[in-house]
């Protein structure tokens, strides 16, 4: 099946007729925020952009960095949730922390209140150091977190939920019920699509994905040049 890509401008669809311009254009490149549901192919897409020389800033990577042993982020997490969230070697016990926030929704908000500012600060610092025409900012929970609203465009990697479920079952070796639960824990697909400027339908082959990314890359270079 041929991969289909389309450009969708949310402002043209009436969501916001007067988009605000980023206030810190001089301090960062043109920014494409990439997001998508679980098992939609975000990593494959970002890898394809990286192969074209596009700088990749991945907030999942940053989220691990800000709670590294002896970091300020980890200190704040321990202050908020107690020493039981530490492994014997001083690293974060992610399984214990996950069980705490799943059992107590307000705890998740406290954790986000600690991590989100640190993640945003690190991401913006990395963006300020980029010298390429544009950068790809990978934010799996872009819509849910409300972060990075000043990104110049939002690219959503999209597949039908049926495909997500099948890929998730194969990738993680989980049951259909477990895959369904993981999907249900995320925001609805339509809500994510409504946030998109560009939608990349990732239902084809890896080669088709690379070709579509190449087309998007050329488009983003043009947009970045026009915004400079």
ROBALO-665890 format. One record per residue: residue number from 0; residue in three letters; x, y, z of N, C-alpha, C in turn. Coordinates in Angstrom, 2 decimals. Last residue first. Layout:
REM residues N
- NUM,ALA,X,Y,Z,X,Y,Z,X,Y,Z
...
This chain:
REM residues 228
- 227,UNK,12.65,32.68,7.94,13.91,33.23,8.46,13.88,34.75,8.44
- 226,UNK,10.49,31.66,6.71,10.28,32.20,8.05,11.51,32.89,8.61
- 225,UNK,11.39,30.64,4.33,10.44,31.76,4.29,10.23,32.41,5.63
- 224,UNK,12.96,28.56,5.23,13.59,29.66,4.52,12.68,30.88,4.49
- 223,UNK,10.98,26.91,6.29,11.99,27.48,7.17,12.68,28.69,6.52
- 222,UNK,9.61,26.19,3.97,8.92,26.95,5.02,9.92,27.63,5.94
- 221,UNK,11.63,24.73,2.65,11.03,25.93,2.04,10.35,26.81,3.09
- 220,UNK,12.04,22.68,4.47,13.16,23.57,4.12,12.63,24.86,3.51
- 219,UNK,9.54,21.48,4.37,9.94,22.16,5.59,11.14,23.08,5.35
- 218,UNK,9.59,20.35,1.79,8.57,21.34,2.15,8.99,22.14,3.38
- 217,UNK,11.65,18.52,2.08,11.78,19.61,1.11,10.79,20.73,1.41
- 216,UNK,10.46,16.87,4.04,11.73,17.56,4.30,11.90,18.74,3.35
- 215,UNK,8.30,15.74,2.72,8.07,16.68,3.82,9.32,17.50,4.11
- 214,UNK,9.76,14.11,0.96,8.88,15.16,0.45,8.59,16.20,1.52
- 213,UNK,11.03,12.42,2.80,11.83,13.23,1.89,11.00,14.38,1.33
- 212,UNK,8.81,11.18,3.92,9.61,12.08,4.75,10.49,12.97,3.88
- 211,UNK,8.05,9.63,1.73,7.15,10.68,2.22,7.90,11.68,3.09
- 210,UNK,10.23,7.91,1.58,9.91,8.79,0.45,9.01,9.94,0.88
- 209,UNK,10.04,6.59,4.04,11.23,7.40,3.74,10.95,8.37,2.60
- 208,UNK,7.60,5.24,3.65,7.74,6.23,4.72,8.92,7.16,4.43
- 207,UNK,8.28,3.52,1.61,7.27,4.53,1.37,7.33,5.63,2.41
- 206,UNK,10.10,1.95,3.03,10.56,2.73,1.89,9.57,3.84,1.55
- 205,UNK,8.45,0.73,4.88,9.49,1.64,5.35,9.99,2.52,4.21
- 204,UNK,5.03,0.79,3.55,6.33,0.19,3.82,7.30,1.22,4.37
- 203,UNK,2.09,2.20,5.09,2.80,1.52,4.02,4.11,0.92,4.48
- 202,UNK,0.85,3.77,6.87,0.28,2.44,6.69,1.00,1.63,5.61
- 201,UNK,1.02,6.48,8.08,2.08,5.48,8.06,1.52,4.06,7.97
- 200,UNK,0.37,9.55,6.98,-0.31,8.28,7.18,0.68,7.14,6.98
- 199,UNK,0.95,12.49,8.42,1.67,11.47,7.66,1.04,10.12,7.97
- 198,UNK,-0.22,15.72,8.37,-0.53,14.35,8.78,0.21,13.40,7.85
- 197,UNK,0.25,18.98,9.68,0.57,17.99,8.65,0.30,16.60,9.21
- 196,UNK,-0.94,20.18,11.82,-0.78,20.96,10.59,-0.55,20.02,9.42
- 195,UNK,-3.12,18.79,14.30,-2.08,18.67,13.28,-2.12,19.79,12.25
- 194,UNK,-5.13,18.64,16.09,-4.00,19.50,16.46,-2.97,19.61,15.34
- 193,UNK,-6.78,16.74,15.11,-7.26,18.13,15.10,-6.15,19.11,15.45
- 192,UNK,-5.44,14.41,15.70,-5.46,14.89,14.32,-5.91,16.34,14.23
- 191,UNK,-6.04,14.14,18.41,-4.65,14.37,17.99,-4.61,14.94,16.57
- 190,UNK,-8.74,13.66,18.26,-8.28,14.83,19.00,-6.84,15.16,18.62
- 189,UNK,-8.82,11.24,16.91,-9.34,12.43,16.26,-8.86,13.71,16.95
- 188,UNK,-7.82,9.40,18.82,-7.07,9.68,17.59,-7.52,10.99,16.96
- 187,UNK,-8.09,10.34,22.26,-8.66,9.83,21.02,-7.86,10.27,19.80
- 186,UNK,-5.20,9.77,24.39,-6.29,10.61,23.92,-6.84,10.03,22.62
- 185,UNK,-4.69,6.53,25.97,-4.25,7.71,25.25,-5.46,8.55,24.82
- 184,UNK,-5.76,4.29,27.02,-5.13,5.20,27.97,-4.67,6.49,27.30
- 183,UNK,-6.53,2.78,24.90,-7.58,3.51,25.62,-7.00,4.51,26.61
- 182,UNK,-4.13,1.56,24.22,-4.73,2.54,23.32,-5.75,3.40,24.04
- 181,UNK,-3.84,-0.16,26.39,-2.81,0.85,26.14,-3.36,1.95,25.22
- 180,UNK,-6.06,-1.79,26.04,-5.96,-0.95,27.24,-4.94,0.16,27.05
- 179,UNK,-5.37,-3.08,23.66,-6.52,-2.20,23.70,-6.50,-1.27,24.90
- 178,UNK,-3.23,-4.61,24.56,-3.00,-3.58,23.55,-4.14,-2.58,23.54
- 177,UNK,-4.61,-6.29,26.29,-3.58,-5.40,26.81,-3.27,-4.27,25.83
- 176,UNK,-6.27,-7.62,24.48,-6.86,-6.82,25.56,-5.84,-5.84,26.13
- 175,UNK,-4.39,-8.95,22.92,-5.25,-7.93,22.30,-5.88,-7.04,23.35
- 174,UNK,-1.26,-9.22,24.74,-2.55,-9.71,24.25,-3.34,-8.58,23.61
- 173,UNK,2.11,-8.57,23.56,1.02,-8.45,24.53,-0.26,-8.97,23.90
- 172,UNK,4.64,-8.06,22.30,4.20,-9.41,22.66,3.14,-9.38,23.77
- 171,UNK,5.35,-5.63,21.33,5.51,-5.83,22.76,5.09,-7.21,23.25
- 170,UNK,4.91,-5.97,18.52,6.12,-5.35,19.06,6.39,-5.71,20.50
- 169,UNK,2.39,-7.21,18.25,3.59,-7.84,17.70,4.86,-7.29,18.34
- 168,UNK,0.72,-5.43,19.57,0.72,-6.83,19.97,1.98,-7.53,19.48
- 167,UNK,1.25,-3.12,18.09,1.58,-3.15,19.50,1.65,-4.59,20.01
- 166,UNK,0.23,-3.76,15.59,1.66,-3.50,15.74,2.09,-3.60,17.20
- 165,UNK,-2.50,-4.04,16.22,-1.76,-5.16,15.65,-0.25,-4.97,15.85
- 164,UNK,-3.12,-1.46,17.15,-3.31,-2.63,18.02,-2.47,-3.81,17.52
- 163,UNK,-2.57,0.14,14.90,-1.85,0.34,16.16,-1.92,-0.91,17.03
- 162,UNK,-4.52,-0.87,13.17,-3.11,-1.08,12.86,-2.25,-0.88,14.11
- 161,UNK,-6.80,0.04,14.48,-6.64,-1.39,14.21,-5.18,-1.72,13.94
- 160,UNK,-6.53,2.78,14.38,-6.36,2.10,15.66,-6.19,0.59,15.49
- 159,UNK,-4.58,3.87,11.53,-5.84,3.47,12.16,-5.59,2.71,13.45
- 158,UNK,-1.94,6.25,12.08,-2.40,4.98,11.54,-3.74,4.67,12.18
- 157,UNK,0.20,9.07,11.76,-1.13,8.52,12.01,-1.31,7.16,11.34
- 156,UNK,2.05,11.59,13.07,2.19,10.30,12.42,0.94,9.50,12.78
- 155,UNK,1.70,15.00,12.69,1.14,13.83,13.35,1.39,12.60,12.49
- 154,UNK,3.43,17.88,13.20,3.33,16.74,12.29,2.84,15.53,13.08
- 153,UNK,2.96,21.23,13.55,2.77,19.96,14.23,2.56,18.88,13.18
- 152,UNK,5.13,24.08,13.32,4.16,23.15,12.73,4.11,21.89,13.58
- 151,UNK,6.44,25.65,15.20,5.93,26.27,13.97,4.92,25.39,13.25
- 150,UNK,5.74,25.69,18.68,6.27,24.98,17.51,5.64,25.55,16.25
- 149,UNK,4.59,26.80,20.88,5.17,27.72,19.91,5.86,27.00,18.75
- 148,UNK,3.81,24.86,22.61,2.75,25.45,21.79,3.31,26.41,20.75
- 147,UNK,5.18,23.08,24.35,5.72,23.45,23.03,4.65,23.98,22.10
- 146,UNK,2.64,21.20,26.13,3.95,21.81,25.98,4.21,22.20,24.53
- 145,UNK,0.37,19.78,26.64,0.22,21.21,26.43,1.54,21.94,26.27
- 144,UNK,0.20,17.05,27.03,1.02,17.84,27.95,0.78,19.33,27.82
- 143,UNK,-1.46,16.03,25.00,-1.80,15.81,26.40,-1.07,16.77,27.33
- 142,UNK,-0.11,16.74,22.67,-1.44,17.27,22.92,-1.80,17.17,24.40
- 141,UNK,2.41,15.37,23.04,2.32,16.80,22.73,0.96,17.38,23.12
- 140,UNK,3.60,12.95,23.78,2.40,13.43,24.47,2.22,14.93,24.25
- 139,UNK,5.90,12.71,22.11,4.81,11.72,22.04,3.51,12.21,22.67
- 138,UNK,7.64,14.77,20.42,6.89,14.91,21.68,5.71,13.94,21.64
- 137,UNK,10.51,15.76,18.88,9.63,14.59,19.04,8.98,14.66,20.42
- 136,UNK,11.26,18.17,16.75,11.07,18.01,18.18,10.05,16.90,18.39
- 135,UNK,13.54,18.82,14.33,12.37,17.98,14.62,12.34,17.74,16.13
- 134,UNK,14.47,21.99,12.95,14.71,20.85,13.83,13.41,20.11,14.05
- 133,UNK,15.92,23.76,10.15,14.82,23.40,11.03,15.21,22.19,11.87
- 132,UNK,18.48,24.57,9.27,17.29,25.37,8.96,16.09,25.04,9.83
- 131,UNK,20.90,24.15,12.00,20.24,23.73,10.76,19.02,24.60,10.49
- 130,UNK,21.90,24.68,14.45,22.30,25.59,13.38,21.67,25.22,12.04
- 129,UNK,20.84,24.60,17.80,20.72,24.03,16.46,21.09,25.08,15.42
- 128,UNK,20.72,25.72,20.26,22.05,25.37,19.78,22.03,24.80,18.36
- 127,UNK,18.09,26.01,20.88,18.86,27.24,20.70,20.25,26.97,20.15
- 126,UNK,17.36,23.38,21.30,16.91,24.05,20.09,17.74,25.30,19.82
- 125,UNK,18.46,22.97,23.83,19.00,22.23,22.68,18.59,22.88,21.36
- 124,UNK,16.82,24.70,25.30,18.27,24.92,25.26,18.89,24.22,24.06
- 123,UNK,14.36,23.50,24.91,14.58,24.83,24.35,16.07,25.17,24.30
- 122,UNK,14.81,21.08,26.29,14.50,21.08,24.87,14.77,22.44,24.24
- 121,UNK,15.22,21.99,28.92,16.29,21.29,28.21,16.05,21.31,26.70
- 120,UNK,12.70,23.14,29.45,13.92,23.94,29.54,15.06,23.29,28.76
- 119,UNK,10.99,20.94,29.17,10.84,22.09,28.28,12.11,22.93,28.28
- 118,UNK,11.91,19.33,31.29,11.97,18.84,29.91,11.91,20.00,28.93
- 117,UNK,11.34,20.98,33.46,12.72,20.57,33.21,12.89,20.09,31.78
- 116,UNK,8.53,21.23,33.31,9.39,22.42,33.16,10.84,22.06,32.86
- 115,UNK,7.83,18.40,33.58,7.54,19.17,32.37,8.39,20.44,32.25
- 114,UNK,8.52,17.41,36.19,9.27,17.03,35.00,9.05,17.96,33.80
- 113,UNK,6.81,18.57,38.14,8.26,18.54,38.32,8.98,18.39,36.99
- 112,UNK,4.30,18.24,37.12,4.70,19.57,37.55,6.19,19.68,37.79
- 111,UNK,4.22,15.51,36.81,4.29,16.35,35.61,4.73,17.76,35.96
- 110,UNK,3.98,14.83,39.52,5.16,14.41,38.76,5.32,15.28,37.51
- 109,UNK,1.48,15.92,40.10,2.67,16.39,40.82,3.94,16.05,40.06
- 108,UNK,-0.10,14.39,38.41,-0.02,15.83,38.18,1.20,16.42,38.90
- 107,UNK,0.20,11.92,39.63,0.69,12.11,38.26,0.84,13.60,37.94
- 106,UNK,-1.10,12.37,41.98,0.35,12.13,42.01,0.95,12.31,40.62
- 105,UNK,-3.76,12.51,41.26,-3.08,13.75,41.65,-1.55,13.59,41.70
- 104,UNK,-4.18,9.64,40.70,-4.12,10.66,39.64,-3.48,11.98,40.06
- 103,UNK,-2.85,6.92,41.87,-3.21,8.21,42.45,-3.08,9.31,41.40
- 102,UNK,-2.05,4.70,40.53,-3.00,4.51,41.61,-3.54,5.83,42.16
- 101,UNK,-0.20,5.71,38.75,-1.39,5.06,38.21,-2.46,4.91,39.28
- 100,UNK,1.77,6.64,40.45,0.99,7.63,39.71,-0.24,7.00,39.07
- 99,UNK,2.75,4.20,41.55,2.24,5.27,42.40,1.33,6.21,41.62
- 98,UNK,3.66,2.77,39.38,2.56,2.22,40.16,1.93,3.28,41.06
- 97,UNK,5.77,4.43,38.57,4.62,4.24,37.69,3.43,3.70,38.47
- 96,UNK,7.54,4.10,40.68,6.95,5.41,40.44,5.71,5.30,39.58
- 95,UNK,8.19,1.39,40.29,7.54,1.82,41.53,6.86,3.17,41.34
- 94,UNK,9.38,1.56,37.73,8.22,0.70,37.95,7.46,1.12,39.21
- 93,UNK,11.57,3.23,38.07,10.45,3.68,37.25,9.20,2.83,37.48
- 92,UNK,13.58,4.22,40.27,12.82,2.97,40.11,11.54,3.32,39.37
- 91,UNK,16.45,5.99,39.40,15.01,6.04,39.59,14.39,4.67,39.34
- 90,UNK,19.48,5.10,41.15,18.72,5.47,39.97,17.23,5.42,40.26
- 89,UNK,20.79,4.08,43.35,20.52,5.51,43.32,19.79,5.99,42.09
- 88,UNK,21.01,1.38,43.54,22.16,2.08,42.97,21.94,3.59,42.85
- 87,UNK,18.52,0.55,44.53,19.70,0.52,45.42,20.89,1.29,44.87
- 86,UNK,16.18,2.99,43.21,16.81,1.68,43.21,18.01,1.72,44.16
- 85,UNK,13.59,5.03,44.60,14.98,4.85,44.18,15.37,3.38,44.18
- 84,UNK,11.18,5.37,45.68,11.22,5.43,44.21,12.65,5.33,43.70
- 83,UNK,11.46,5.48,48.41,11.09,4.18,47.83,11.12,4.19,46.31
- 82,UNK,11.88,8.07,49.29,13.05,7.29,48.85,12.70,5.93,48.25
- 81,UNK,9.22,10.24,47.99,9.91,9.44,48.99,11.01,8.58,48.42
- 80,UNK,7.99,12.05,46.35,7.42,10.71,46.44,8.14,9.78,47.42
- 79,UNK,9.28,14.54,46.49,7.82,14.49,46.34,7.24,13.12,46.66
- 78,UNK,11.97,13.99,46.74,11.35,14.85,47.74,9.82,14.72,47.71
- 77,UNK,12.28,12.53,44.39,12.43,11.84,45.67,11.80,12.67,46.79
- 76,UNK,11.95,14.60,42.54,11.04,13.45,42.52,11.09,12.71,43.86
- 75,UNK,14.10,16.26,43.17,12.75,16.75,43.35,11.73,15.61,43.36
- 74,UNK,16.23,14.57,42.48,16.09,15.05,43.86,14.67,15.53,44.13
- 73,UNK,15.82,14.34,39.73,15.64,13.17,40.58,15.48,13.57,42.04
- 72,UNK,16.43,16.99,38.97,15.11,16.42,38.73,14.84,15.22,39.61
- 71,UNK,19.10,17.23,39.61,18.13,18.03,40.35,16.73,17.48,40.17
- 70,UNK,20.79,14.00,39.71,20.28,15.20,39.04,19.30,15.95,39.93
- 69,UNK,21.67,11.61,40.73,22.26,12.82,41.27,21.80,14.10,40.57
- 68,UNK,20.72,9.79,37.83,21.25,9.80,39.20,21.95,11.10,39.54
- 67,UNK,18.26,11.57,35.84,19.46,10.74,35.96,19.96,10.79,37.40
- 66,UNK,16.08,12.98,35.07,15.99,12.23,36.34,17.16,11.25,36.46
- 65,UNK,16.66,14.06,32.65,16.40,15.01,33.75,16.21,14.31,35.09
- 64,UNK,16.91,11.86,30.92,18.10,12.61,31.32,17.85,13.47,32.56
- 63,UNK,14.34,11.04,30.43,15.23,10.15,31.18,16.45,10.91,31.70
- 62,UNK,13.40,13.22,29.01,12.70,12.83,30.24,13.54,11.88,31.08
- 61,UNK,15.02,13.18,26.75,15.23,14.24,27.75,14.59,13.85,29.08
- 60,UNK,13.86,11.02,25.43,15.26,10.95,25.85,15.53,11.97,26.95
- 59,UNK,11.36,12.13,24.99,11.46,10.89,25.76,12.89,10.70,26.28
- 58,UNK,11.90,14.28,23.34,11.57,14.56,24.74,11.53,13.30,25.59
- 57,UNK,14.45,14.64,21.12,13.43,13.69,21.55,13.14,13.90,23.03
- 56,UNK,15.41,16.28,18.41,15.36,16.50,19.86,14.18,15.70,20.37
- 55,UNK,17.43,16.03,15.62,16.30,15.44,16.34,16.45,15.72,17.83
- 54,UNK,18.32,17.76,12.68,18.55,17.56,14.11,17.28,17.05,14.79
- 53,UNK,18.54,16.12,9.59,17.71,16.99,10.42,18.03,16.73,11.89
- 52,UNK,19.78,14.46,7.79,20.58,15.48,8.44,19.80,16.43,9.32
- 51,UNK,18.35,12.39,6.89,18.48,13.52,5.97,19.26,14.68,6.60
- 50,UNK,18.20,10.75,9.04,19.04,10.29,7.92,19.24,11.39,6.88
- 49,UNK,16.28,12.09,10.53,17.67,12.15,10.96,18.62,11.74,9.84
- 48,UNK,13.98,11.31,9.17,14.39,12.71,9.13,15.86,12.83,9.51
- 47,UNK,14.03,8.60,9.87,14.09,8.98,8.45,14.48,10.45,8.29
- 46,UNK,13.74,8.76,12.61,14.98,8.19,12.07,15.14,8.58,10.59
- 45,UNK,11.15,9.72,12.74,12.23,10.60,13.18,13.58,10.08,12.68
- 44,UNK,9.80,7.42,11.73,9.73,8.70,11.03,10.88,9.62,11.44
- 43,UNK,10.41,5.50,13.65,10.78,5.27,12.25,10.79,6.57,11.47
- 42,UNK,9.25,6.72,15.89,10.69,6.50,15.84,11.16,6.29,14.41
- 41,UNK,6.51,6.73,15.21,7.22,8.00,15.47,8.73,7.82,15.34
- 40,UNK,4.63,4.75,14.64,5.83,4.86,13.82,6.61,6.15,14.03
- 39,UNK,2.57,4.06,16.27,2.22,4.69,15.00,3.42,4.85,14.07
- 38,UNK,2.72,3.08,18.86,2.92,2.16,17.74,2.50,2.74,16.39
- 37,UNK,0.60,5.60,20.18,1.48,4.47,20.43,1.52,3.55,19.21
- 36,UNK,0.21,8.55,18.08,-0.20,7.56,19.07,0.82,6.45,19.20
- 35,UNK,2.32,11.46,17.78,1.53,10.36,17.23,1.18,9.39,18.34
- 34,UNK,4.44,14.18,16.65,3.74,13.39,17.66,2.94,12.30,16.97
- 33,UNK,6.82,16.68,16.24,6.31,15.40,15.75,5.65,14.64,16.90
- 32,UNK,7.12,19.97,15.46,6.83,19.07,16.57,6.18,17.81,16.01
- 31,UNK,9.55,21.77,13.95,8.48,20.84,13.63,8.29,19.93,14.83
- 30,UNK,10.75,25.03,13.93,10.54,23.82,14.73,9.33,23.04,14.26
- 29,UNK,13.44,26.96,12.86,12.06,26.55,12.57,11.85,25.19,13.23
- 28,UNK,15.70,27.56,15.66,15.37,27.32,14.26,13.86,27.14,14.08
- 27,UNK,16.05,30.33,18.02,15.86,28.93,17.68,15.56,28.78,16.20
- 26,UNK,16.20,32.99,18.55,16.95,32.10,19.41,16.78,30.63,19.07
- 25,UNK,14.57,34.46,16.91,16.00,34.65,16.76,16.81,33.62,17.55
- 24,UNK,11.99,33.73,17.76,12.48,33.25,16.47,13.99,33.38,16.36
- 23,UNK,10.34,33.95,20.05,11.79,33.76,20.19,12.39,33.21,18.91
- 22,UNK,7.66,34.06,19.70,8.30,35.27,20.17,9.82,35.15,20.23
- 21,UNK,5.76,32.93,16.91,6.68,32.65,18.02,7.44,33.90,18.40
- 20,UNK,2.61,34.48,16.31,3.96,34.20,15.86,4.84,33.87,17.06
- 19,UNK,-0.63,33.02,16.52,0.39,33.92,17.03,1.75,33.50,16.52
- 18,UNK,-3.22,32.85,14.11,-2.14,32.20,14.84,-1.10,33.21,15.30
- 17,UNK,-6.17,33.38,13.74,-5.12,34.35,13.94,-3.99,33.74,14.75
- 16,UNK,-7.97,31.35,13.57,-7.80,32.18,12.38,-6.67,33.18,12.51
- 15,UNK,-8.13,28.21,14.49,-7.52,29.45,14.96,-7.22,30.30,13.75
- 14,UNK,-9.82,26.43,13.27,-9.51,26.23,14.68,-8.93,27.51,15.27
- 13,UNK,-10.36,26.57,10.58,-11.15,27.40,11.47,-10.85,27.21,12.94
- 12,UNK,-8.81,25.35,8.80,-10.01,24.63,9.17,-10.81,25.37,10.23
- 11,UNK,-6.65,26.99,8.60,-7.59,27.01,7.49,-8.88,26.30,7.84
- 10,UNK,-5.34,26.17,10.90,-5.91,27.51,10.86,-6.93,27.63,9.73
- 9,UNK,-4.40,23.68,10.37,-5.51,23.78,11.31,-6.12,25.17,11.31
- 8,UNK,-3.72,22.33,7.34,-3.47,23.51,8.14,-4.64,23.74,9.06
- 7,UNK,-2.26,19.45,6.23,-3.50,20.00,6.76,-3.14,21.18,7.63
- 6,UNK,-0.97,17.60,3.67,-0.75,18.75,4.51,-2.11,19.28,4.94
- 5,UNK,-0.49,14.08,3.56,-1.27,15.27,3.23,-0.85,16.39,4.16
- 4,UNK,0.54,11.00,2.22,0.80,12.13,3.10,-0.02,13.31,2.62
- 3,UNK,0.35,7.56,2.16,-0.31,8.80,1.77,0.10,9.89,2.74
- 2,UNK,2.09,4.84,0.84,1.93,5.75,1.97,1.34,7.06,1.47
- 1,UNK,0.56,2.19,-0.84,1.34,3.42,-0.93,1.04,4.30,0.28
- 0,UNK,0.85,-1.19,0.00,0.00,0.00,0.00,0.88,1.24,0.00
